Amino acid sequence: MTYFKIKKTADQRKRIDGSIYVANELYTLKEKEKYNIPVAYYDTIEIPKSKIYFMFGARFAMEK
């Protein structure tokens, strides 16, 4: 599945809803559009859903 991974340079920047971006957090296409995430803030990655986990309400990829 395609996810949008927040870069370390965008860590702790504010989202339009008042929350913050967390480095390495993953967003889906629908979430990316909802929060209008700037292209400079993320990298596009392909990762299976079985390699995803949630921590404190944020989605992350398991490390290799």
PDB file with one MODEL, atoms N, CA, C and O in Angstrom:
MODEL        1
ATOM      1  N   MET A   1       0.843  -1.178   0.000  1.00  0.00           N
ATOM      2  CA  MET A   1       0.000   0.000   0.000  1.00  0.00           C
ATOM      3  C   MET A   1       0.891   1.246   0.000  1.00  0.00           C
ATOM      4  O   MET A   1       1.998   1.222   0.538  1.00  0.00           O
ATOM      5  N   THR A   2       0.418   2.299  -0.587  1.00  0.00           N
ATOM      6  CA  THR A   2       1.170   3.548  -0.663  1.00  0.00           C
ATOM      7  C   THR A   2       0.895   4.401   0.575  1.00  0.00           C
ATOM      8  O   THR A   2      -0.255   4.638   0.944  1.00  0.00           O
ATOM      9  N   TYR A   3       1.979   4.856   1.205  1.00  0.00           N
ATOM     10  CA  TYR A   3       1.882   5.754   2.354  1.00  0.00           C
ATOM     11  C   TYR A   3       2.773   6.958   2.105  1.00  0.00           C
ATOM     12  O   TYR A   3       3.658   6.928   1.250  1.00  0.00           O
ATOM     13  N   PHE A   4       2.531   8.003   2.854  1.00  0.00           N
ATOM     14  CA  PHE A   4       3.318   9.224   2.771  1.00  0.00           C
ATOM     15  C   PHE A   4       3.997   9.411   4.118  1.00  0.00           C
ATOM     16  O   PHE A   4       3.344   9.687   5.125  1.00  0.00           O
ATOM     17  N   LYS A   5       5.328   9.257   4.124  1.00  0.00           N
ATOM     18  CA  LYS A   5       6.128   9.268   5.348  1.00  0.00           C
ATOM     19  C   LYS A   5       6.682  10.669   5.596  1.00  0.00           C
ATOM     20  O   LYS A   5       7.356  11.243   4.740  1.00  0.00           O
ATOM     21  N   ILE A   6       6.394  11.201   6.755  1.00  0.00           N
ATOM     22  CA  ILE A   6       6.849  12.553   7.110  1.00  0.00           C
ATOM     23  C   ILE A   6       8.367  12.564   7.305  1.00  0.00           C
ATOM     24  O   ILE A   6       8.920  11.719   8.010  1.00  0.00           O
ATOM     25  N   LYS A   7       9.023  13.522   6.678  1.00  0.00           N
ATOM     26  CA  LYS A   7      10.477  13.660   6.781  1.00  0.00           C
ATOM     27  C   LYS A   7      10.867  14.210   8.153  1.00  0.00           C
ATOM     28  O   LYS A   7      10.064  14.855   8.827  1.00  0.00           O
ATOM     29  N   LYS A   8      12.101  13.948   8.552  1.00  0.00           N
ATOM     30  CA  LYS A   8      12.609  14.455   9.832  1.00  0.00           C
ATOM     31  C   LYS A   8      12.651  15.978   9.856  1.00  0.00           C
ATOM     32  O   LYS A   8      12.540  16.584  10.922  1.00  0.00           O
ATOM     33  N   THR A   9      12.810  16.600   8.694  1.00  0.00           N
ATOM     34  CA  THR A   9      12.865  18.064   8.626  1.00  0.00           C
ATOM     35  C   THR A   9      11.505  18.705   8.906  1.00  0.00           C
ATOM     36  O   THR A   9      11.434  19.894   9.217  1.00  0.00           O
ATOM     37  N   ALA A  10      10.422  17.924   8.797  1.00  0.00           N
ATOM     38  CA  ALA A  10       9.072  18.453   9.052  1.00  0.00           C
ATOM     39  C   ALA A  10       8.582  18.103  10.456  1.00  0.00           C
ATOM     40  O   ALA A  10       7.449  18.428  10.811  1.00  0.00           O
ATOM     41  N   ASP A  11       9.414  17.452  11.250  1.00  0.00           N
ATOM     42  CA  ASP A  11       9.043  17.058  12.606  1.00  0.00           C
ATOM     43  C   ASP A  11       8.655  18.280  13.439  1.00  0.00           C
ATOM     44  O   ASP A  11       9.353  19.294  13.437  1.00  0.00           O
ATOM     45  N   GLN A  12       7.545  18.170  14.143  1.00  0.00           N
ATOM     46  CA  GLN A  12       7.026  19.187  15.055  1.00  0.00           C
ATOM     47  C   GLN A  12       6.452  20.428  14.368  1.00  0.00           C
ATOM     48  O   GLN A  12       6.176  21.425  15.036  1.00  0.00           O
ATOM     49  N   ARG A  13       6.272  20.385  13.070  1.00  0.00           N
ATOM     50  CA  ARG A  13       5.611  21.506  12.387  1.00  0.00           C
ATOM     51  C   ARG A  13       4.104  21.362  12.545  1.00  0.00           C
ATOM     52  O   ARG A  13       3.588  20.247  12.633  1.00  0.00           O
ATOM     53  N   LYS A  14       3.411  22.470  12.581  1.00  0.00           N
ATOM     54  CA  LYS A  14       1.957  22.450  12.799  1.00  0.00           C
ATOM     55  C   LYS A  14       1.187  22.028  11.560  1.00  0.00           C
ATOM     56  O   LYS A  14       1.520  22.401  10.435  1.00  0.00           O
ATOM     57  N   ARG A  15       0.131  21.226  11.803  1.00  0.00           N
ATOM     58  CA  ARG A  15      -0.812  20.875  10.754  1.00  0.00           C
ATOM     59  C   ARG A  15      -1.916  21.920  10.730  1.00  0.00           C
ATOM     60  O   ARG A  15      -2.008  22.750  11.635  1.00  0.00           O
ATOM     61  N   ILE A  16      -2.757  21.884   9.695  1.00  0.00           N
ATOM     62  CA  ILE A  16      -3.835  22.867   9.582  1.00  0.00           C
ATOM     63  C   ILE A  16      -4.896  22.706  10.670  1.00  0.00           C
ATOM     64  O   ILE A  16      -5.655  23.637  10.938  1.00  0.00           O
ATOM     65  N   ASP A  17      -4.953  21.518  11.304  1.00  0.00           N
ATOM     66  CA  ASP A  17      -5.933  21.297  12.366  1.00  0.00           C
ATOM     67  C   ASP A  17      -5.379  21.645  13.749  1.00  0.00           C
ATOM     68  O   ASP A  17      -6.056  21.434  14.756  1.00  0.00           O
ATOM     69  N   GLY A  18      -4.154  22.176  13.807  1.00  0.00           N
ATOM     70  CA  GLY A  18      -3.565  22.593  15.072  1.00  0.00           C
ATOM     71  C   GLY A  18      -2.675  21.540  15.707  1.00  0.00           C
ATOM     72  O   GLY A  18      -1.940  21.844  16.647  1.00  0.00           O
ATOM     73  N   SER A  19      -2.724  20.315  15.220  1.00  0.00           N
ATOM     74  CA  SER A  19      -1.864  19.239  15.707  1.00  0.00           C
ATOM     75  C   SER A  19      -0.474  19.431  15.092  1.00  0.00           C
ATOM     76  O   SER A  19      -0.215  20.451  14.452  1.00  0.00           O
ATOM     77  N   ILE A  20       0.415  18.463  15.282  1.00  0.00           N
ATOM     78  CA  ILE A  20       1.761  18.560  14.712  1.00  0.00           C
ATOM     79  C   ILE A  20       2.077  17.331  13.866  1.00  0.00           C
ATOM     80  O   ILE A  20       1.452  16.281  14.016  1.00  0.00           O
ATOM     81  N   TYR A  21       3.055  17.477  12.977  1.00  0.00           N
ATOM     82  CA  TYR A  21       3.584  16.350  12.217  1.00  0.00           C
ATOM     83  C   TYR A  21       4.656  15.685  13.066  1.00  0.00           C
ATOM     84  O   TYR A  21       5.399  16.359  13.781  1.00  0.00           O
ATOM     85  N   VAL A  22       4.734  14.367  12.987  1.00  0.00           N
ATOM     86  CA  VAL A  22       5.734  13.596  13.716  1.00  0.00           C
ATOM     87  C   VAL A  22       6.631  12.913  12.685  1.00  0.00           C
ATOM     88  O   VAL A  22       6.138  12.285  11.748  1.00  0.00           O
ATOM     89  N   ALA A  23       7.946  13.037  12.857  1.00  0.00           N
ATOM     90  CA  ALA A  23       8.885  12.419  11.914  1.00  0.00           C
ATOM     91  C   ALA A  23       8.600  10.928  11.790  1.00  0.00           C
ATOM     92  O   ALA A  23       8.359  10.251  12.790  1.00  0.00           O
ATOM     93  N   ASN A  24       8.627  10.423  10.574  1.00  0.00           N
ATOM     94  CA  ASN A  24       8.414   9.021  10.209  1.00  0.00           C
ATOM     95  C   ASN A  24       6.969   8.557  10.325  1.00  0.00           C
ATOM     96  O   ASN A  24       6.688   7.383  10.080  1.00  0.00           O
ATOM     97  N   GLU A  25       6.052   9.434  10.686  1.00  0.00           N
ATOM     98  CA  GLU A  25       4.638   9.068  10.736  1.00  0.00           C
ATOM     99  C   GLU A  25       4.145   8.830   9.311  1.00  0.00           C
ATOM    100  O   GLU A  25       4.581   9.500   8.374  1.00  0.00           O
ATOM    101  N   LEU A  26       3.237   7.875   9.158  1.00  0.00           N
ATOM    102  CA  LEU A  26       2.700   7.533   7.846  1.00  0.00           C
ATOM    103  C   LEU A  26       1.275   8.051   7.698  1.00  0.00           C
ATOM    104  O   LEU A  26       0.466   7.960   8.621  1.00  0.00           O
ATOM    105  N   TYR A  27       0.989   8.590   6.534  1.00  0.00           N
ATOM    106  CA  TYR A  27      -0.352   9.061   6.199  1.00  0.00           C
ATOM    107  C   TYR A  27      -0.824   8.351   4.942  1.00  0.00           C
ATOM    108  O   TYR A  27      -0.019   8.023   4.070  1.00  0.00           O
ATOM    109  N   THR A  28      -2.116   8.114   4.846  1.00  0.00           N
ATOM    110  CA  THR A  28      -2.712   7.570   3.630  1.00  0.00           C
ATOM    111  C   THR A  28      -2.971   8.724   2.662  1.00  0.00           C
ATOM    112  O   THR A  28      -2.833   9.892   3.023  1.00  0.00           O
ATOM    113  N   LEU A  29      -3.343   8.387   1.444  1.00  0.00           N
ATOM    114  CA  LEU A  29      -3.655   9.413   0.445  1.00  0.00           C
ATOM    115  C   LEU A  29      -4.801  10.303   0.925  1.00  0.00           C
ATOM    116  O   LEU A  29      -4.746  11.524   0.784  1.00  0.00           O
ATOM    117  N   LYS A  30      -5.821   9.696   1.480  1.00  0.00           N
ATOM    118  CA  LYS A  30      -6.974  10.461   1.959  1.00  0.00           C
ATOM    119  C   LYS A  30      -6.575  11.431   3.086  1.00  0.00           C
ATOM    120  O   LYS A  30      -7.023  12.577   3.111  1.00  0.00           O
ATOM    121  N   GLU A  31      -5.729  10.961   4.015  1.00  0.00           N
ATOM    122  CA  GLU A  31      -5.257  11.825   5.101  1.00  0.00           C
ATOM    123  C   GLU A  31      -4.366  12.940   4.567  1.00  0.00           C
ATOM    124  O   GLU A  31      -4.444  14.078   5.032  1.00  0.00           O
ATOM    125  N   LYS A  32      -3.520  12.616   3.590  1.00  0.00           N
ATOM    126  CA  LYS A  32      -2.625  13.627   2.991  1.00  0.00           C
ATOM    127  C   LYS A  32      -3.442  14.759   2.384  1.00  0.00           C
ATOM    128  O   LYS A  32      -3.108  15.934   2.536  1.00  0.00           O
ATOM    129  N   GLU A  33      -4.510  14.392   1.699  1.00  0.00           N
ATOM    130  CA  GLU A  33      -5.368  15.401   1.084  1.00  0.00           C
ATOM    131  C   GLU A  33      -6.156  16.176   2.142  1.00  0.00           C
ATOM    132  O   GLU A  33      -6.330  17.389   2.021  1.00  0.00           O
ATOM    133  N   LYS A  34      -6.628  15.484   3.172  1.00  0.00           N
ATOM    134  CA  LYS A  34      -7.403  16.125   4.238  1.00  0.00           C
ATOM    135  C   LYS A  34      -6.584  17.203   4.955  1.00  0.00           C
ATOM    136  O   LYS A  34      -7.081  18.298   5.217  1.00  0.00           O
ATOM    137  N   TYR A  35      -5.324  16.883   5.269  1.00  0.00           N
ATOM    138  CA  TYR A  35      -4.467  17.821   5.998  1.00  0.00           C
ATOM    139  C   TYR A  35      -3.653  18.714   5.072  1.00  0.00           C
ATOM    140  O   TYR A  35      -2.902  19.571   5.539  1.00  0.00           O
ATOM    141  N   ASN A  36      -3.798  18.520   3.753  1.00  0.00           N
ATOM    142  CA  ASN A  36      -3.101  19.347   2.766  1.00  0.00           C
ATOM    143  C   ASN A  36      -1.600  19.406   3.067  1.00  0.00           C
ATOM    144  O   ASN A  36      -1.023  20.488   3.182  1.00  0.00           O
ATOM    145  N   ILE A  37      -0.985  18.241   3.191  1.00  0.00           N
ATOM    146  CA  ILE A  37       0.430  18.154   3.557  1.00  0.00           C
ATOM    147  C   ILE A  37       1.289  18.623   2.378  1.00  0.00           C
ATOM    148  O   ILE A  37       1.146  18.111   1.268  1.00  0.00           O
ATOM    149  N   PRO A  38       2.179  19.592   2.613  1.00  0.00           N
ATOM    150  CA  PRO A  38       3.056  20.073   1.537  1.00  0.00           C
ATOM    151  C   PRO A  38       3.994  18.971   1.034  1.00  0.00           C
ATOM    152  O   PRO A  38       4.454  18.140   1.816  1.00  0.00           O
ATOM    153  N   VAL A  39       4.271  18.968  -0.251  1.00  0.00           N
ATOM    154  CA  VAL A  39       5.122  17.954  -0.880  1.00  0.00           C
ATOM    155  C   VAL A  39       6.496  17.888  -0.211  1.00  0.00           C
ATOM    156  O   VAL A  39       7.071  16.804  -0.107  1.00  0.00           O
ATOM    157  N   ALA A  40       7.023  18.999   0.234  1.00  0.00           N
ATOM    158  CA  ALA A  40       8.347  19.037   0.850  1.00  0.00           C
ATOM    159  C   ALA A  40       8.390  18.327   2.207  1.00  0.00           C
ATOM    160  O   ALA A  40       9.477  18.076   2.728  1.00  0.00           O
ATOM    161  N   TYR A  41       7.241  18.003   2.783  1.00  0.00           N
ATOM    162  CA  TYR A  41       7.175  17.395   4.108  1.00  0.00           C
ATOM    163  C   TYR A  41       7.184  15.875   4.091  1.00  0.00           C
ATOM    164  O   TYR A  41       7.346  15.274   5.154  1.00  0.00           O
ATOM    165  N   TYR A  42       7.017  15.215   2.944  1.00  0.00           N
ATOM    166  CA  TYR A  42       6.889  13.761   2.945  1.00  0.00           C
ATOM    167  C   TYR A  42       7.632  13.086   1.793  1.00  0.00           C
ATOM    168  O   TYR A  42       7.968  13.707   0.785  1.00  0.00           O
ATOM    169  N   ASP A  43       7.875  11.783   1.989  1.00  0.00           N
ATOM    170  CA  ASP A  43       8.372  10.893   0.947  1.00  0.00           C
ATOM    171  C   ASP A  43       7.284   9.851   0.723  1.00  0.00           C
ATOM    172  O   ASP A  43       6.617   9.436   1.671  1.00  0.00           O
ATOM    173  N   THR A  44       7.103   9.430  -0.515  1.00  0.00           N
ATOM    174  CA  THR A  44       6.121   8.396  -0.841  1.00  0.00           C
ATOM    175  C   THR A  44       6.797   7.041  -0.741  1.00  0.00           C
ATOM    176  O   THR A  44       7.866   6.830  -1.314  1.00  0.00           O
ATOM    177  N   ILE A  45       6.164   6.106   0.002  1.00  0.00           N
ATOM    178  CA  ILE A  45       6.733   4.767   0.149  1.00  0.00           C
ATOM    179  C   ILE A  45       5.658   3.711  -0.074  1.00  0.00           C
ATOM    180  O   ILE A  45       4.469   3.965   0.119  1.00  0.00           O
ATOM    181  N   GLU A  46       6.088   2.542  -0.478  1.00  0.00           N
ATOM    182  CA  GLU A  46       5.220   1.374  -0.620  1.00  0.00           C
ATOM    183  C   GLU A  46       5.574   0.411   0.500  1.00  0.00           C
ATOM    184  O   GLU A  46       6.736   0.034   0.652  1.00  0.00           O
ATOM    185  N   ILE A  47       4.589   0.013   1.278  1.00  0.00           N
ATOM    186  CA  ILE A  47       4.829  -0.910   2.389  1.00  0.00           C
ATOM    187  C   ILE A  47       3.554  -1.708   2.642  1.00  0.00           C
ATOM    188  O   ILE A  47       2.459  -1.148   2.598  1.00  0.00           O
ATOM    189  N   PRO A  48       3.680  -3.003   2.907  1.00  0.00           N
ATOM    190  CA  PRO A  48       2.475  -3.803   3.171  1.00  0.00           C
ATOM    191  C   PRO A  48       1.853  -3.427   4.514  1.00  0.00           C
ATOM    192  O   PRO A  48       2.547  -3.007   5.439  1.00  0.00           O
ATOM    193  N   LYS A  49       0.540  -3.584   4.602  1.00  0.00           N
ATOM    194  CA  LYS A  49      -0.175  -3.256   5.841  1.00  0.00           C
ATOM    195  C   LYS A  49       0.326  -4.082   7.022  1.00  0.00           C
ATOM    196  O   LYS A  49       0.227  -3.648   8.170  1.00  0.00           O
ATOM    197  N   SER A  50       0.861  -5.262   6.749  1.00  0.00           N
ATOM    198  CA  SER A  50       1.357  -6.129   7.823  1.00  0.00           C
ATOM    199  C   SER A  50       2.631  -5.582   8.472  1.00  0.00           C
ATOM    200  O   SER A  50       3.040  -6.074   9.524  1.00  0.00           O
ATOM    201  N   LYS A  51       3.255  -4.587   7.875  1.00  0.00           N
ATOM    202  CA  LYS A  51       4.485  -3.978   8.402  1.00  0.00           C
ATOM    203  C   LYS A  51       4.221  -2.625   9.057  1.00  0.00           C
ATOM    204  O   LYS A  51       5.144  -1.831   9.235  1.00  0.00           O
ATOM    205  N   ILE A  52       2.960  -2.357   9.419  1.00  0.00           N
ATOM    206  CA  ILE A  52       2.557  -1.085  10.014  1.00  0.00           C
ATOM    207  C   ILE A  52       2.152  -1.305  11.460  1.00  0.00           C
ATOM    208  O   ILE A  52       1.566  -2.335  11.793  1.00  0.00           O
ATOM    209  N   TYR A  53       2.461  -0.338  12.324  1.00  0.00           N
ATOM    210  CA  TYR A  53       1.983  -0.389  13.712  1.00  0.00           C
ATOM    211  C   TYR A  53       1.576   1.017  14.148  1.00  0.00           C
ATOM    212  O   TYR A  53       1.965   2.007  13.529  1.00  0.00           O
ATOM    213  N   PHE A  54       0.800   1.087  15.207  1.00  0.00           N
ATOM    214  CA  PHE A  54       0.342   2.361  15.759  1.00  0.00           C
ATOM    215  C   PHE A  54       0.971   2.588  17.125  1.00  0.00           C
ATOM    216  O   PHE A  54       1.066   1.667  17.937  1.00  0.00           O
ATOM    217  N   MET A  55       1.398   3.815  17.370  1.00  0.00           N
ATOM    218  CA  MET A  55       1.925   4.206  18.677  1.00  0.00           C
ATOM    219  C   MET A  55       1.391   5.604  18.969  1.00  0.00           C
ATOM    220  O   MET A  55       1.522   6.506  18.142  1.00  0.00           O
ATOM    221  N   PHE A  56       0.795   5.782  20.130  1.00  0.00           N
ATOM    222  CA  PHE A  56       0.166   7.027  20.585  1.00  0.00           C
ATOM    223  C   PHE A  56      -0.698   7.668  19.508  1.00  0.00           C
ATOM    224  O   PHE A  56      -0.701   8.888  19.345  1.00  0.00           O
ATOM    225  N   GLY A  57      -1.439   6.824  18.768  1.00  0.00           N
ATOM    226  CA  GLY A  57      -2.362   7.312  17.756  1.00  0.00           C
ATOM    227  C   GLY A  57      -1.767   7.647  16.413  1.00  0.00           C
ATOM    228  O   GLY A  57      -2.475   8.136  15.532  1.00  0.00           O
ATOM    229  N   ALA A  58      -0.479   7.396  16.230  1.00  0.00           N
ATOM    230  CA  ALA A  58       0.184   7.668  14.957  1.00  0.00           C
ATOM    231  C   ALA A  58       0.603   6.355  14.307  1.00  0.00           C
ATOM    232  O   ALA A  58       0.910   5.388  15.004  1.00  0.00           O
ATOM    233  N   ARG A  59       0.617   6.315  12.988  1.00  0.00           N
ATOM    234  CA  ARG A  59       0.964   5.115  12.215  1.00  0.00           C
ATOM    235  C   ARG A  59       2.431   5.185  11.814  1.00  0.00           C
ATOM    236  O   ARG A  59       2.908   6.209  11.326  1.00  0.00           O
ATOM    237  N   PHE A  60       3.142   4.070  12.031  1.00  0.00           N
ATOM    238  CA  PHE A  60       4.556   3.990  11.686  1.00  0.00           C
ATOM    239  C   PHE A  60       4.860   2.679  10.983  1.00  0.00           C
ATOM    240  O   PHE A  60       4.084   1.729  11.085  1.00  0.00           O
ATOM    241  N   ALA A  61       5.993   2.611  10.263  1.00  0.00           N
ATOM    242  CA  ALA A  61       6.454   1.390   9.623  1.00  0.00           C
ATOM    243  C   ALA A  61       7.431   0.679  10.556  1.00  0.00           C
ATOM    244  O   ALA A  61       8.230   1.316  11.242  1.00  0.00           O
ATOM    245  N   MET A  62       7.354  -0.657  10.570  1.00  0.00           N
ATOM    246  CA  MET A  62       8.300  -1.437  11.370  1.00  0.00           C
ATOM    247  C   MET A  62       9.677  -1.306  10.750  1.00  0.00           C
ATOM    248  O   MET A  62       9.822  -1.298   9.527  1.00  0.00           O
ATOM    249  N   GLU A  63      10.689  -1.204  11.602  1.00  0.00           N
ATOM    250  CA  GLU A  63      12.070  -1.113  11.132  1.00  0.00           C
ATOM    251  C   GLU A  63      12.527  -2.476  10.635  1.00  0.00           C
ATOM    252  O   GLU A  63      12.039  -3.506  11.099  1.00  0.00           O
ATOM    253  N   LYS A  64      13.443  -2.482   9.710  1.00  0.00           N
ATOM    254  CA  LYS A  64      13.945  -3.736   9.136  1.00  0.00           C
ATOM    255  C   LYS A  64      14.888  -4.428  10.078  1.00  0.00           C
ATOM    256  O   LYS A  64      15.406  -5.498   9.758  1.00  0.00           O
TER     257      LYS A  64
ENDMDL
END
